[in-house]
Amino acid sequence: MPPKKAPSTSKKTEAKKKEKIIEDKTFGLKNKKGAKQQKFISQVEKQVKSGGQHNLNQTVNAKKEEKEKKLKEQKELAKLFKPVATQKLEVGADPKSVLCAFFKQGTCTKGDKCKFSHDPAVERKSEKRSIHVDMRDADANDTIENWTEEKLAEVVAKKHGKEKTMPTTTIICKYFLDAVERSLYGWFWECPNGEKCIYRHALPPGYVLKKDKKKAESQKEEISLVDLIERERAALGPSQTRVTLESFLAWKKRKIQEKKDRLQKEEERKLKDFKAGRQNGLSGREMFSFNPDLVDDGMDDGEVAVE
């Protein structure tokens, strides 16, 4: 018997498949009124219904490749003619609180020496006000030579008829220092003396705050008494007499004898002064011990000595 033929798909099934393909290819475009969209839809329907699915895929792929090629060319041109990044910094702002523009583009070559931050997280934070820069110094350096016409007009409109008093001393403002010590200094802090405060609103280089001193002292290494004794013993050097019972008794005997000799010399000196008539610095007991006759001379007639 001859082999059976494979069952052929019905026309109804093929029509459903074609409708499904058309629906997938034109998804979301049927409700749009643009001429290009309608033209594309009609092309898809024509190609699918005429059995040109392969040609349709080729057309779609060609358009996709052309689009990707154009996008790639645009990226290369943008990279080639990329504008030079300029870093802007607010007056008095801490550079480390601003992300480096060149680092953001991947072109910074300074590394750790760059005054701006290379931490991407910094970009999400607000700029900090530097405690080492007096805002009024920046205004003093902002002279008319550096102004544009717009800047000049702005200054005239804002400051006309007013003169800004600049600091005339190197003394730090006590209100500023107190605000820094208590961590209250920031963009919204204002000096109680106002803008005319003559004292400095900046810390000199190397200035250490009290709170930092306390923190450093608390972090100092604490040494025990035993370690301190051992350290002092080591500082004396090797040529020292070791303390034993015999050496201690000999030292004590020598010290007692030295004390006796010192007291005897002192007594001889006082006796010599007494005989010479110099009685300043002598106690009554010492005077009577040097001359017992003073007791009899001091008693009046009729008095009885009490033993």
C-alpha positions, 0 to 999 in steps of 0.5 A: 500500500502506498504511504499515507500523505501528511494531513495538510493544514486547513485554510481556516487554520492558516488564516488564524496564524496569519492574523496572529502574526499580523496582530503581534507585529502591529501591536499597539499601532492600530489605534494610531492615526499617523501615516507612517504607522498605517503604511507599516500596518498595511505592508505587514498585512500584505506580506503576511497574507501573501505568505512573505513572512520571511521577507517581513522578518528581513525588513524588520531586522534591517530596520533594527540594524540601521537604527542601532547603527545610527545610535552607535554613530551618535554615541561616537560623535558625542564621545569625540566632541564631548564638551570640556567639563567645568567645575563650579563651586559655591563660595565657601563650600568644602571641595570634598563635598562636591563630586569631581566632574572629570571623575564623573566622565572618567577622565580625572587623572589626579587621583587622591591629589584631586581637591574634589571628591571621587565618591559618587555618594557625595553627589546625593548630599548637599554641599557643606559649608567650610569652617576654614573659609570666611565667606566675607573674604571671598566677597572681598576678592570678588572685585569689579575687574572680574565682573560682567555687565550683568554682575555689575548691574546686580551689585548696583541694584543690591548694594547701592549706597551700602558699604560692607565692613570687613574683618579688621582683626585675626581674633575668632568670633566667639559665637562662630567658635561656639557654634562650631564646638556645638556642631551648630554651624552650617548654611543657615547659621547667622552670627548674632553680631550680624553681617558687620561682625568684625571678628573672624568666621573661620578657623586658622590652619591647624586649629584644634577644637576643644571637642577634638582635644577631649576625644584625642585625650580619651583615646590615649593609651592608658599605661598601668602602674606596673608598666610605668615602674618597668619603664622608669627602671629601664630608663635608669640604665644597667649600672645600678645597684639591685635592691636586696635586704642587705643593701636596704639595711646598709642604706638605712643605717647610712641614712640614720648616721647622716641624720645624726651627724647633720643634727649634731652640726646644727646644734654646734652651730646654734651653740656658737651663735648663742655664745656670740649673742645671736639668739635669733632662731633659737627656741627657749628649750635650746637656750636653757639647754645651752645656759641652765643658769637662765632658770635661776636668773628668771626667778624673783625673790620668794618664788619657789621652783617647781620640780 
